[in-house]
Amino acid sequence: MPEAATSVSDRDILSGLNGDYIRSVQNGDVRRFEEILASDFRCSNPDGSLLDRAGFLAQTARPVTISNLKAQDVEIRLFGDVAIIHARTSYMLADGRPGAGRYTDVWARQNGKWLCVSAHVTRL
């Protein structure tokens, strides 16, 4: 069997990392974010704030107030050692109302490993 057929593609790796990112948001998994975020990571929040990596990890450590977070219509675009992931989200708010949004994450291959360098989150 050719080597390419047995190796995991960048798209497959990024799809798994995207799933990890969503699960980490839902579960407040700071440890997993420490593994997959670049040292110079930035996140634009729906309220307009821009967080660096430390600020994002502190935000993640707070109690999670949403449930049933799901990513839909995930689109992974590869540009060599950079990838952009676009998706819609749906979730339940603490008061039981449905919530929705979109996100765009930028990933870069650094030292042979895909790391998230930027996230932009909106709520609808």
Backbone atoms as SQL, in Angstrom:
CREATE TABLE atoms (id INTEGER PRIMARY KEY, chain TEXT, resi INTEGER, resn TEXT, atom TEXT, x REAL, y REAL, z REAL);
INSERT INTO atoms VALUES
  (1, 'A', 1, 'MET', 'N', 0.858, -1.191, 0.000),
  (2, 'A', 1, 'MET', 'CA', 0.000, 0.000, 0.000),
  (3, 'A', 1, 'MET', 'C', 0.894, 1.241, 0.000),
  (4, 'A', 2, 'PRO', 'N', 0.630, 2.220, -0.848),
  (5, 'A', 2, 'PRO', 'CA', 1.462, 3.433, -0.884),
  (6, 'A', 2, 'PRO', 'C', 1.441, 4.169, 0.452),
  (7, 'A', 3, 'GLU', 'N', 2.565, 4.814, 0.753),
  (8, 'A', 3, 'GLU', 'CA', 2.681, 5.529, 2.028),
  (9, 'A', 3, 'GLU', 'C', 1.597, 6.596, 2.185),
  (10, 'A', 4, 'ALA', 'N', 1.290, 7.312, 1.113),
  (11, 'A', 4, 'ALA', 'CA', 0.279, 8.376, 1.182),
  (12, 'A', 4, 'ALA', 'C', -1.084, 7.826, 1.594),
  (13, 'A', 5, 'ALA', 'N', -1.371, 6.600, 1.223),
  (14, 'A', 5, 'ALA', 'CA', -2.675, 6.013, 1.546),
  (15, 'A', 5, 'ALA', 'C', -2.781, 5.649, 3.026),
  (16, 'A', 6, 'THR', 'N', -1.653, 5.449, 3.690),
  (17, 'A', 6, 'THR', 'CA', -1.693, 5.037, 5.096),
  (18, 'A', 6, 'THR', 'C', -1.472, 6.197, 6.060),
  (19, 'A', 7, 'SER', 'N', -0.930, 7.314, 5.577),
  (20, 'A', 7, 'SER', 'CA', -0.681, 8.433, 6.475),
  (21, 'A', 7, 'SER', 'C', -1.957, 9.271, 6.641),
  (22, 'A', 8, 'VAL', 'N', -2.036, 9.935, 7.759),
  (23, 'A', 8, 'VAL', 'CA', -3.177, 10.802, 8.030),
  (24, 'A', 8, 'VAL', 'C', -2.947, 12.131, 7.316),
  (25, 'A', 9, 'SER', 'N', -3.942, 12.604, 6.586),
  (26, 'A', 9, 'SER', 'CA', -3.795, 13.854, 5.841),
  (27, 'A', 9, 'SER', 'C', -3.885, 15.059, 6.773),
  (28, 'A', 10, 'ASP', 'N', -3.348, 16.180, 6.304),
  (29, 'A', 10, 'ASP', 'CA', -3.456, 17.426, 7.069),
  (30, 'A', 10, 'ASP', 'C', -4.917, 17.758, 7.335),
  (31, 'A', 11, 'ARG', 'N', -5.773, 17.525, 6.345),
  (32, 'A', 11, 'ARG', 'CA', -7.204, 17.807, 6.516),
  (33, 'A', 11, 'ARG', 'C', -7.789, 16.958, 7.652),
  (34, 'A', 12, 'ASP', 'N', -7.389, 15.690, 7.726),
  (35, 'A', 12, 'ASP', 'CA', -7.864, 14.813, 8.808),
  (36, 'A', 12, 'ASP', 'C', -7.349, 15.285, 10.165),
  (37, 'A', 13, 'ILE', 'N', -6.079, 15.674, 10.208),
  (38, 'A', 13, 'ILE', 'CA', -5.496, 16.177, 11.461),
  (39, 'A', 13, 'ILE', 'C', -6.231, 17.428, 11.906),
  (40, 'A', 14, 'LEU', 'N', -6.443, 18.362, 10.977),
  (41, 'A', 14, 'LEU', 'CA', -7.122, 19.615, 11.314),
  (42, 'A', 14, 'LEU', 'C', -8.573, 19.379, 11.709),
  (43, 'A', 15, 'SER', 'N', -9.224, 18.424, 11.074),
  (44, 'A', 15, 'SER', 'CA', -10.596, 18.087, 11.457),
  (45, 'A', 15, 'SER', 'C', -10.624, 17.589, 12.906),
  (46, 'A', 16, 'GLY', 'N', -9.678, 16.754, 13.268),
  (47, 'A', 16, 'GLY', 'CA', -9.589, 16.278, 14.653),
  (48, 'A', 16, 'GLY', 'C', -9.283, 17.394, 15.632),
  (49, 'A', 17, 'LEU', 'N', -8.377, 18.293, 15.241),
  (50, 'A', 17, 'LEU', 'CA', -8.040, 19.428, 16.105),
  (51, 'A', 17, 'LEU', 'C', -9.230, 20.370, 16.268),
  (52, 'A', 18, 'ASN', 'N', -9.992, 20.562, 15.199),
  (53, 'A', 18, 'ASN', 'CA', -11.194, 21.388, 15.284),
  (54, 'A', 18, 'ASN', 'C', -12.178, 20.778, 16.285),
  (55, 'A', 19, 'GLY', 'N', -12.359, 19.468, 16.223),
  (56, 'A', 19, 'GLY', 'CA', -13.223, 18.785, 17.190),
  (57, 'A', 19, 'GLY', 'C', -12.707, 18.944, 18.611),
  (58, 'A', 20, 'ASP', 'N', -11.380, 18.838, 18.780),
  (59, 'A', 20, 'ASP', 'CA', -10.776, 19.033, 20.104),
  (60, 'A', 20, 'ASP', 'C', -11.052, 20.449, 20.616),
  (61, 'A', 21, 'TYR', 'N', -10.935, 21.429, 19.724),
  (62, 'A', 21, 'TYR', 'CA', -11.149, 22.828, 20.096),
  (63, 'A', 21, 'TYR', 'C', -12.575, 23.024, 20.601),
  (64, 'A', 22, 'ILE', 'N', -13.550, 22.519, 19.849),
  (65, 'A', 22, 'ILE', 'CA', -14.960, 22.657, 20.248),
  (66, 'A', 22, 'ILE', 'C', -15.217, 21.947, 21.581),
  (67, 'A', 23, 'ARG', 'N', -14.719, 20.717, 21.726),
  (68, 'A', 23, 'ARG', 'CA', -14.894, 19.985, 22.993),
  (69, 'A', 23, 'ARG', 'C', -14.226, 20.720, 24.153),
  (70, 'A', 24, 'SER', 'N', -13.072, 21.326, 23.884),
  (71, 'A', 24, 'SER', 'CA', -12.350, 22.049, 24.937),
  (72, 'A', 24, 'SER', 'C', -13.103, 23.296, 25.380),
  (73, 'A', 25, 'VAL', 'N', -13.759, 23.982, 24.441),
  (74, 'A', 25, 'VAL', 'CA', -14.612, 25.117, 24.814),
  (75, 'A', 25, 'VAL', 'C', -15.758, 24.615, 25.693),
  (76, 'A', 26, 'GLN', 'N', -16.439, 23.562, 25.228),
  (77, 'A', 26, 'GLN', 'CA', -17.605, 23.042, 25.956),
  (78, 'A', 26, 'GLN', 'C', -17.240, 22.555, 27.350),
  (79, 'A', 27, 'ASN', 'N', -16.065, 21.950, 27.485),
  (80, 'A', 27, 'ASN', 'CA', -15.672, 21.330, 28.756),
  (81, 'A', 27, 'ASN', 'C', -14.697, 22.160, 29.582),
  (82, 'A', 28, 'GLY', 'N', -14.347, 23.350, 29.107),
  (83, 'A', 28, 'GLY', 'CA', -13.397, 24.187, 29.838),
  (84, 'A', 28, 'GLY', 'C', -12.042, 23.503, 29.997),
  (85, 'A', 29, 'ASP', 'N', -11.586, 22.831, 28.954),
  (86, 'A', 29, 'ASP', 'CA', -10.369, 22.018, 29.008),
  (87, 'A', 29, 'ASP', 'C', -9.126, 22.864, 28.731),
  (88, 'A', 30, 'VAL', 'N', -8.649, 23.532, 29.759),
  (89, 'A', 30, 'VAL', 'CA', -7.472, 24.391, 29.637),
  (90, 'A', 30, 'VAL', 'C', -6.257, 23.569, 29.221),
  (91, 'A', 31, 'ARG', 'N', -6.114, 22.370, 29.759),
  (92, 'A', 31, 'ARG', 'CA', -4.947, 21.534, 29.460),
  (93, 'A', 31, 'ARG', 'C', -4.840, 21.242, 27.966),
  (94, 'A', 32, 'ARG', 'N', -5.958, 20.901, 27.320),
  (95, 'A', 32, 'ARG', 'CA', -5.908, 20.616, 25.882),
  (96, 'A', 32, 'ARG', 'C', -5.590, 21.879, 25.096),
  (97, 'A', 33, 'PHE', 'N', -6.151, 23.012, 25.507),
  (98, 'A', 33, 'PHE', 'CA', -5.825, 24.264, 24.827),
  (99, 'A', 33, 'PHE', 'C', -4.342, 24.591, 24.967),
  (100, 'A', 34, 'GLU', 'N', -3.750, 24.301, 26.119),
  (101, 'A', 34, 'GLU', 'CA', -2.318, 24.544, 26.284),
  (102, 'A', 34, 'GLU', 'C', -1.504, 23.763, 25.256),
  (103, 'A', 35, 'GLU', 'N', -2.021, 22.615, 24.814),
  (104, 'A', 35, 'GLU', 'CA', -1.330, 21.776, 23.838),
  (105, 'A', 35, 'GLU', 'C', -1.518, 22.248, 22.398),
  (106, 'A', 36, 'ILE', 'N', -2.663, 22.859, 22.088),
  (107, 'A', 36, 'ILE', 'CA', -2.976, 23.144, 20.676),
  (108, 'A', 36, 'ILE', 'C', -2.948, 24.625, 20.299),
  (109, 'A', 37, 'LEU', 'N', -2.714, 25.503, 21.260),
  (110, 'A', 37, 'LEU', 'CA', -2.633, 26.932, 20.949),
  (111, 'A', 37, 'LEU', 'C', -1.176, 27.363, 20.806),
  (112, 'A', 38, 'ALA', 'N', -0.884, 28.149, 19.782),
  (113, 'A', 38, 'ALA', 'CA', 0.449, 28.706, 19.595),
  (114, 'A', 38, 'ALA', 'C', 0.754, 29.702, 20.720),
  (115, 'A', 39, 'SER', 'N', 2.035, 29.924, 20.963),
  (116, 'A', 39, 'SER', 'CA', 2.427, 30.839, 22.042),
  (117, 'A', 39, 'SER', 'C', 1.938, 32.259, 21.784),
  (118, 'A', 40, 'ASP', 'N', 1.774, 32.641, 20.512),
  (119, 'A', 40, 'ASP', 'CA', 1.310, 33.996, 20.181),
  (120, 'A', 40, 'ASP', 'C', -0.162, 34.023, 19.755),
  (121, 'A', 41, 'PHE', 'N', -0.940, 33.034, 20.194),
  (122, 'A', 41, 'PHE', 'CA', -2.373, 32.935, 19.891),
  (123, 'A', 41, 'PHE', 'C', -3.123, 34.205, 20.291),
  (124, 'A', 42, 'ARG', 'N', -4.115, 34.582, 19.472),
  (125, 'A', 42, 'ARG', 'CA', -5.025, 35.688, 19.772),
  (126, 'A', 42, 'ARG', 'C', -6.448, 35.241, 19.483),
  (127, 'A', 43, 'CYS', 'N', -7.403, 35.750, 20.272),
  (128, 'A', 43, 'CYS', 'CA', -8.818, 35.442, 20.058),
  (129, 'A', 43, 'CYS', 'C', -9.632, 36.725, 20.107),
  (130, 'A', 44, 'SER', 'N', -10.396, 36.961, 19.037),
  (131, 'A', 44, 'SER', 'CA', -11.362, 38.059, 19.008),
  (132, 'A', 44, 'SER', 'C', -12.696, 37.504, 19.490),
  (133, 'A', 45, 'ASN', 'N', -13.175, 38.020, 20.608),
  (134, 'A', 45, 'ASN', 'CA', -14.429, 37.566, 21.207),
  (135, 'A', 45, 'ASN', 'C', -15.630, 38.311, 20.625),
  (136, 'A', 46, 'PRO', 'N', -16.826, 37.748, 20.797),
  (137, 'A', 46, 'PRO', 'CA', -18.044, 38.408, 20.302),
  (138, 'A', 46, 'PRO', 'C', -18.261, 39.806, 20.879),
  (139, 'A', 47, 'ASP', 'N', -17.717, 40.074, 22.082),
  (140, 'A', 47, 'ASP', 'CA', -17.900, 41.394, 22.694),
  (141, 'A', 47, 'ASP', 'C', -16.893, 42.423, 22.180),
  (142, 'A', 48, 'GLY', 'N', -16.035, 41.997, 21.237),
  (143, 'A', 48, 'GLY', 'CA', -15.055, 42.911, 20.662),
  (144, 'A', 48, 'GLY', 'C', -13.701, 42.879, 21.345),
  (145, 'A', 49, 'SER', 'N', -13.578, 42.145, 22.451),
  (146, 'A', 49, 'SER', 'CA', -12.286, 42.078, 23.130),
  (147, 'A', 49, 'SER', 'C', -11.318, 41.190, 22.362),
  (148, 'A', 50, 'LEU', 'N', -10.036, 41.484, 22.492),
  (149, 'A', 50, 'LEU', 'CA', -8.973, 40.690, 21.890),
  (150, 'A', 50, 'LEU', 'C', -8.133, 40.115, 23.020),
  (151, 'A', 51, 'LEU', 'N', -8.100, 38.790, 23.107),
  (152, 'A', 51, 'LEU', 'CA', -7.366, 38.121, 24.175),
  (153, 'A', 51, 'LEU', 'C', -6.094, 37.492, 23.646),
  (154, 'A', 52, 'ASP', 'N', -5.034, 37.582, 24.440),
  (155, 'A', 52, 'ASP', 'CA', -3.841, 36.811, 24.115),
  (156, 'A', 52, 'ASP', 'C', -4.018, 35.401, 24.681),
  (157, 'A', 53, 'ARG', 'N', -3.021, 34.564, 24.521),
  (158, 'A', 53, 'ARG', 'CA', -3.122, 33.164, 24.940),
  (159, 'A', 53, 'ARG', 'C', -3.463, 33.051, 26.423),
  (160, 'A', 54, 'ALA', 'N', -2.754, 33.793, 27.270),
  (161, 'A', 54, 'ALA', 'CA', -2.994, 33.723, 28.721),
  (162, 'A', 54, 'ALA', 'C', -4.413, 34.165, 29.058),
  (163, 'A', 55, 'GLY', 'N', -4.889, 35.228, 28.419),
  (164, 'A', 55, 'GLY', 'CA', -6.245, 35.695, 28.665),
  (165, 'A', 55, 'GLY', 'C', -7.290, 34.692, 28.211),
  (166, 'A', 56, 'PHE', 'N', -7.035, 34.034, 27.074),
  (167, 'A', 56, 'PHE', 'CA', -7.961, 33.025, 26.574),
  (168, 'A', 56, 'PHE', 'C', -7.995, 31.813, 27.509),
  (169, 'A', 57, 'LEU', 'N', -6.840, 31.385, 27.988),
  (170, 'A', 57, 'LEU', 'CA', -6.802, 30.249, 28.921),
  (171, 'A', 57, 'LEU', 'C', -7.529, 30.594, 30.219),
  (172, 'A', 58, 'ALA', 'N', -7.386, 31.831, 30.693),
  (173, 'A', 58, 'ALA', 'CA', -8.106, 32.261, 31.906),
  (174, 'A', 58, 'ALA', 'C', -9.607, 32.266, 31.644),
  (175, 'A', 59, 'GLN', 'N', -10.020, 32.730, 30.467),
  (176, 'A', 59, 'GLN', 'CA', -11.438, 32.726, 30.102),
  (177, 'A', 59, 'GLN', 'C', -11.963, 31.289, 30.050),
  (178, 'A', 60, 'THR', 'N', -11.178, 30.387, 29.498),
  (179, 'A', 60, 'THR', 'CA', -11.572, 28.979, 29.377),
  (180, 'A', 60, 'THR', 'C', -11.721, 28.324, 30.742),
  (181, 'A', 61, 'ALA', 'N', -10.946, 28.760, 31.705),
  (182, 'A', 61, 'ALA', 'CA', -10.978, 28.160, 33.051),
  (183, 'A', 61, 'ALA', 'C', -12.235, 28.541, 33.834),
  (184, 'A', 62, 'ARG', 'N', -12.939, 29.583, 33.389),
  (185, 'A', 62, 'ARG', 'CA', -14.169, 29.979, 34.086),
  (186, 'A', 62, 'ARG', 'C', -15.262, 28.940, 33.855),
  (187, 'A', 63, 'PRO', 'N', -16.255, 28.868, 34.740),
  (188, 'A', 63, 'PRO', 'CA', -17.347, 27.901, 34.543),
  (189, 'A', 63, 'PRO', 'C', -18.037, 28.089, 33.192),
  (190, 'A', 64, 'VAL', 'N', -18.292, 26.979, 32.519),
  (191, 'A', 64, 'VAL', 'CA', -18.943, 26.996, 31.206),
  (192, 'A', 64, 'VAL', 'C', -20.435, 27.225, 31.406),
  (193, 'A', 65, 'THR', 'N', -20.998, 28.187, 30.680),
  (194, 'A', 65, 'THR', 'CA', -22.417, 28.541, 30.856),
  (195, 'A', 65, 'THR', 'C', -23.287, 28.104, 29.685),
  (196, 'A', 66, 'ILE', 'N', -22.687, 27.409, 28.713),
  (197, 'A', 66, 'ILE', 'CA', -23.469, 26.893, 27.593),
  (198, 'A', 66, 'ILE', 'C', -23.411, 25.371, 27.607),
  (199, 'A', 67, 'SER', 'N', -24.320, 24.760, 26.884),
  (200, 'A', 67, 'SER', 'CA', -24.301, 23.301, 26.771),
  (201, 'A', 67, 'SER', 'C', -24.593, 22.904, 25.325),
  (202, 'A', 68, 'ASN', 'N', -24.304, 21.649, 25.024),
  (203, 'A', 68, 'ASN', 'CA', -24.635, 21.071, 23.725),
  (204, 'A', 68, 'ASN', 'C', -24.010, 21.847, 22.556),
  (205, 'A', 69, 'LEU', 'N', -22.766, 22.311, 22.743),
  (206, 'A', 69, 'LEU', 'CA', -22.070, 23.055, 21.691),
  (207, 'A', 69, 'LEU', 'C', -21.736, 22.120, 20.531),
  (208, 'A', 70, 'LYS', 'N', -22.131, 22.544, 19.342),
  (209, 'A', 70, 'LYS', 'CA', -21.869, 21.757, 18.132),
  (210, 'A', 70, 'LYS', 'C', -21.363, 22.681, 17.026),
  (211, 'A', 71, 'ALA', 'N', -20.442, 22.135, 16.228),
  (212, 'A', 71, 'ALA', 'CA', -19.968, 22.842, 15.036),
  (213, 'A', 71, 'ALA', 'C', -20.636, 22.216, 13.820),
  (214, 'A', 72, 'GLN', 'N', -21.101, 23.065, 12.912),
  (215, 'A', 72, 'GLN', 'CA', -21.752, 22.600, 11.690),
  (216, 'A', 72, 'GLN', 'C', -21.164, 23.316, 10.489),
  (217, 'A', 73, 'ASP', 'N', -21.353, 22.717, 9.325),
  (218, 'A', 73, 'ASP', 'CA', -20.876, 23.319, 8.073),
  (219, 'A', 73, 'ASP', 'C', -19.399, 23.704, 8.169),
  (220, 'A', 74, 'VAL', 'N', -18.605, 22.783, 8.718),
  (221, 'A', 74, 'VAL', 'CA', -17.172, 23.036, 8.892),
  (222, 'A', 74, 'VAL', 'C', -16.483, 23.021, 7.529),
  (223, 'A', 75, 'GLU', 'N', -15.743, 24.080, 7.245),
  (224, 'A', 75, 'GLU', 'CA', -14.978, 24.190, 6.001),
  (225, 'A', 75, 'GLU', 'C', -13.512, 24.383, 6.362),
  (226, 'A', 76, 'ILE', 'N', -12.669, 23.478, 5.898),
  (227, 'A', 76, 'ILE', 'CA', -11.225, 23.539, 6.155),
  (228, 'A', 76, 'ILE', 'C', -10.535, 23.915, 4.851),
  (229, 'A', 77, 'ARG', 'N', -9.813, 25.034, 4.884),
  (230, 'A', 77, 'ARG', 'CA', -9.093, 25.516, 3.702),
  (231, 'A', 77, 'ARG', 'C', -7.600, 25.488, 4.002),
  (232, 'A', 78, 'LEU', 'N', -6.855, 24.789, 3.158),
  (233, 'A', 78, 'LEU', 'CA', -5.407, 24.631, 3.344),
  (234, 'A', 78, 'LEU', 'C', -4.626, 25.506, 2.380),
  (235, 'A', 79, 'PHE', 'N', -3.600, 26.168, 2.908),
  (236, 'A', 79, 'PHE', 'CA', -2.708, 27.024, 2.133),
  (237, 'A', 79, 'PHE', 'C', -1.277, 26.700, 2.551),
  (238, 'A', 80, 'GLY', 'N', -0.795, 25.526, 2.181),
  (239, 'A', 80, 'GLY', 'CA', 0.546, 25.106, 2.595),
  (240, 'A', 80, 'GLY', 'C', 0.592, 24.855, 4.093),
  (241, 'A', 81, 'ASP', 'N', 1.392, 25.649, 4.802),
  (242, 'A', 81, 'ASP', 'CA', 1.542, 25.485, 6.251),
  (243, 'A', 81, 'ASP', 'C', 0.568, 26.331, 7.058),
  (244, 'A', 82, 'VAL', 'N', -0.478, 26.846, 6.391),
  (245, 'A', 82, 'VAL', 'CA', -1.534, 27.612, 7.053),
  (246, 'A', 82, 'VAL', 'C', -2.879, 27.015, 6.667),
  (247, 'A', 83, 'ALA', 'N', -3.786, 26.977, 7.622),
  (248, 'A', 83, 'ALA', 'CA', -5.142, 26.495, 7.351),
  (249, 'A', 83, 'ALA', 'C', -6.133, 27.432, 8.021),
  (250, 'A', 84, 'ILE', 'N', -7.262, 27.621, 7.366),
  (251, 'A', 84, 'ILE', 'CA', -8.347, 28.431, 7.916),
  (252, 'A', 84, 'ILE', 'C', -9.562, 27.525, 8.030),
  (253, 'A', 85, 'ILE', 'N', -10.178, 27.541, 9.208),
  (254, 'A', 85, 'ILE', 'CA', -11.384, 26.742, 9.439),
  (255, 'A', 85, 'ILE', 'C', -12.540, 27.683, 9.731),
  (256, 'A', 86, 'HIS', 'N', -13.608, 27.557, 8.938),
  (257, 'A', 86, 'HIS', 'CA', -14.837, 28.327, 9.131),
  (258, 'A', 86, 'HIS', 'C', -15.929, 27.347, 9.558),
  (259, 'A', 87, 'ALA', 'N', -16.813, 27.770, 10.454),
  (260, 'A', 87, 'ALA', 'CA', -17.936, 26.909, 10.829),
  (261, 'A', 87, 'ALA', 'C', -19.022, 27.726, 11.514),
  (262, 'A', 88, 'ARG', 'N', -20.218, 27.120, 11.553),
  (263, 'A', 88, 'ARG', 'CA', -21.329, 27.644, 12.344),
  (264, 'A', 88, 'ARG', 'C', -21.342, 26.899, 13.666),
  (265, 'A', 89, 'THR', 'N', -21.889, 27.523, 14.696),
  (266, 'A', 89, 'THR', 'CA', -22.074, 26.834, 15.974),
  (267, 'A', 89, 'THR', 'C', -23.523, 26.944, 16.410),
  (268, 'A', 90, 'SER', 'N', -23.928, 25.944, 17.164),
  (269, 'A', 90, 'SER', 'CA', -25.213, 25.998, 17.861),
  (270, 'A', 90, 'SER', 'C', -24.963, 25.490, 19.274),
  (271, 'A', 91, 'TYR', 'N', -25.748, 26.002, 20.213),
  (272, 'A', 91, 'TYR', 'CA', -25.581, 25.635, 21.617),
  (273, 'A', 91, 'TYR', 'C', -26.822, 26.056, 22.386),
  (274, 'A', 92, 'MET', 'N', -26.893, 25.633, 23.633),
  (275, 'A', 92, 'MET', 'CA', -27.981, 26.052, 24.517),
  (276, 'A', 92, 'MET', 'C', -27.407, 27.003, 25.565),
  (277, 'A', 93, 'LEU', 'N', -28.093, 28.110, 25.777),
  (278, 'A', 93, 'LEU', 'CA', -27.712, 29.061, 26.812),
  (279, 'A', 93, 'LEU', 'C', -28.146, 28.523, 28.172),
  (280, 'A', 94, 'ALA', 'N', -27.633, 29.095, 29.229),
  (281, 'A', 94, 'ALA', 'CA', -27.938, 28.635, 30.590),
  (282, 'A', 94, 'ALA', 'C', -29.434, 28.699, 30.890),
  (283, 'A', 95, 'ASP', 'N', -30.137, 29.658, 30.274),
  (284, 'A', 95, 'ASP', 'CA', -31.580, 29.788, 30.534),
  (285, 'A', 95, 'ASP', 'C', -32.432, 28.894, 29.629),
  (286, 'A', 96, 'GLY', 'N', -31.777, 28.032, 28.827),
  (287, 'A', 96, 'GLY', 'CA', -32.500, 27.094, 27.987),
  (288, 'A', 96, 'GLY', 'C', -32.791, 27.577, 26.577),
  (289, 'A', 97, 'ARG', 'N', -32.483, 28.839, 26.289),
  (290, 'A', 97, 'ARG', 'CA', -32.698, 29.353, 24.932),
  (291, 'A', 97, 'ARG', 'C', -31.583, 28.865, 24.009),
  (292, 'A', 98, 'PRO', 'N', -31.909, 28.675, 22.728),
  (293, 'A', 98, 'PRO', 'CA', -30.858, 28.280, 21.786),
  (294, 'A', 98, 'PRO', 'C', -29.961, 29.465, 21.437),
  (295, 'A', 99, 'GLY', 'N', -28.711, 29.170, 21.194),
  (296, 'A', 99, 'GLY', 'CA', -27.754, 30.173, 20.751),
  (297, 'A', 99, 'GLY', 'C', -27.076, 29.691, 19.489),
  (298, 'A', 100, 'ALA', 'N', -26.508, 30.641, 18.738),
  (299, 'A', 100, 'ALA', 'CA', -25.827, 30.294, 17.498),
  (300, 'A', 100, 'ALA', 'C', -24.733, 31.311, 17.225),
  (301, 'A', 101, 'GLY', 'N', -23.800, 30.921, 16.412),
  (302, 'A', 101, 'GLY', 'CA', -22.723, 31.826, 16.047),
  (303, 'A', 101, 'GLY', 'C', -21.906, 31.270, 14.905),
  (304, 'A', 102, 'ARG', 'N', -20.782, 31.904, 14.661),
  (305, 'A', 102, 'ARG', 'CA', -19.811, 31.461, 13.665),
  (306, 'A', 102, 'ARG', 'C', -18.427, 31.647, 14.252),
  (307, 'A', 103, 'TYR', 'N', -17.471, 30.895, 13.707),
  (308, 'A', 103, 'TYR', 'CA', -16.084, 31.132, 14.074),
  (309, 'A', 103, 'TYR', 'C', -15.181, 30.904, 12.876),
  (310, 'A', 104, 'THR', 'N', -14.052, 31.569, 12.920),
  (311, 'A', 104, 'THR', 'CA', -12.977, 31.372, 11.965),
  (312, 'A', 104, 'THR', 'C', -11.712, 31.182, 12.780),
  (313, 'A', 105, 'ASP', 'N', -11.077, 30.033, 12.603),
  (314, 'A', 105, 'ASP', 'CA', -9.816, 29.743, 13.289),
  (315, 'A', 105, 'ASP', 'C', -8.715, 29.638, 12.250),
  (316, 'A', 106, 'VAL', 'N', -7.547, 30.156, 12.584),
  (317, 'A', 106, 'VAL', 'CA', -6.385, 30.067, 11.716),
  (318, 'A', 106, 'VAL', 'C', -5.356, 29.171, 12.412),
  (319, 'A', 107, 'TRP', 'N', -4.888, 28.168, 11.669),
  (320, 'A', 107, 'TRP', 'CA', -3.910, 27.208, 12.171),
  (321, 'A', 107, 'TRP', 'C', -2.640, 27.338, 11.345),
  (322, 'A', 108, 'ALA', 'N', -1.496, 27.168, 11.980),
  (323, 'A', 108, 'ALA', 'CA', -0.212, 27.203, 11.277),
  (324, 'A', 108, 'ALA', 'C', 0.621, 25.998, 11.703),
  (325, 'A', 109, 'ARG', 'N', 1.305, 25.409, 10.729),
  (326, 'A', 109, 'ARG', 'CA', 2.203, 24.306, 11.053),
  (327, 'A', 109, 'ARG', 'C', 3.502, 24.917, 11.561),
  (328, 'A', 110, 'GLN', 'N', 3.822, 24.640, 12.819),
  (329, 'A', 110, 'GLN', 'CA', 5.037, 25.162, 13.438),
  (330, 'A', 110, 'GLN', 'C', 5.833, 23.980, 13.961),
  (331, 'A', 111, 'ASN', 'N', 7.077, 23.857, 13.498),
  (332, 'A', 111, 'ASN', 'CA', 7.936, 22.734, 13.875),
  (333, 'A', 111, 'ASN', 'C', 7.244, 21.399, 13.640),
  (334, 'A', 112, 'GLY', 'N', 6.530, 21.294, 12.503),
  (335, 'A', 112, 'GLY', 'CA', 5.887, 20.051, 12.122),
  (336, 'A', 112, 'GLY', 'C', 4.569, 19.748, 12.807),
  (337, 'A', 113, 'LYS', 'N', 4.070, 20.689, 13.612),
  (338, 'A', 113, 'LYS', 'CA', 2.838, 20.455, 14.373),
  (339, 'A', 113, 'LYS', 'C', 1.837, 21.576, 14.087),
  (340, 'A', 114, 'TRP', 'N', 0.564, 21.216, 13.873),
  (341, 'A', 114, 'TRP', 'CA', -0.478, 22.224, 13.658),
  (342, 'A', 114, 'TRP', 'C', -0.865, 22.863, 14.993),
  (343, 'A', 115, 'LEU', 'N', -0.804, 24.199, 15.055),
  (344, 'A', 115, 'LEU', 'CA', -1.205, 24.954, 16.246),
  (345, 'A', 115, 'LEU', 'C', -2.152, 26.069, 15.830),
  (346, 'A', 116, 'CYS', 'N', -3.126, 26.349, 16.680),
  (347, 'A', 116, 'CYS', 'CA', -4.056, 27.436, 16.408),
  (348, 'A', 116, 'CYS', 'C', -3.379, 28.753, 16.764),
  (349, 'A', 117, 'VAL', 'N', -3.357, 29.679, 15.801),
  (350, 'A', 117, 'VAL', 'CA', -2.714, 30.976, 16.027),
  (351, 'A', 117, 'VAL', 'C', -3.727, 32.103, 16.206),
  (352, 'A', 118, 'SER', 'N', -4.966, 31.868, 15.747),
  (353, 'A', 118, 'SER', 'CA', -5.961, 32.937, 15.815),
  (354, 'A', 118, 'SER', 'C', -7.371, 32.354, 15.794),
  (355, 'A', 119, 'ALA', 'N', -8.262, 32.995, 16.539),
  (356, 'A', 119, 'ALA', 'CA', -9.672, 32.619, 16.531),
  (357, 'A', 119, 'ALA', 'C', -10.507, 33.898, 16.515),
  (358, 'A', 120, 'HIS', 'N', -11.596, 33.849, 15.767),
  (359, 'A', 120, 'HIS', 'CA', -12.534, 34.970, 15.712),
  (360, 'A', 120, 'HIS', 'C', -13.932, 34.385, 15.890),
  (361, 'A', 121, 'VAL', 'N', -14.634, 34.832, 16.921),
  (362, 'A', 121, 'VAL', 'CA', -15.934, 34.246, 17.291),
  (363, 'A', 121, 'VAL', 'C', -17.013, 35.317, 17.203),
  (364, 'A', 122, 'THR', 'N', -18.138, 34.967, 16.580),
  (365, 'A', 122, 'THR', 'CA', -19.301, 35.854, 16.556),
  (366, 'A', 122, 'THR', 'C', -20.505, 35.103, 17.096),
  (367, 'A', 123, 'ARG', 'N', -21.448, 35.859, 17.606),
  (368, 'A', 123, 'ARG', 'CA', -22.738, 35.273, 18.037),
  (369, 'A', 123, 'ARG', 'C', -23.828, 35.923, 17.219),
  (370, 'A', 124, 'LEU', 'N', -24.826, 35.117, 16.860),
  (371, 'A', 124, 'LEU', 'CA', -25.928, 35.625, 16.050),
  (372, 'A', 124, 'LEU', 'C', -27.103, 35.995, 16.917);
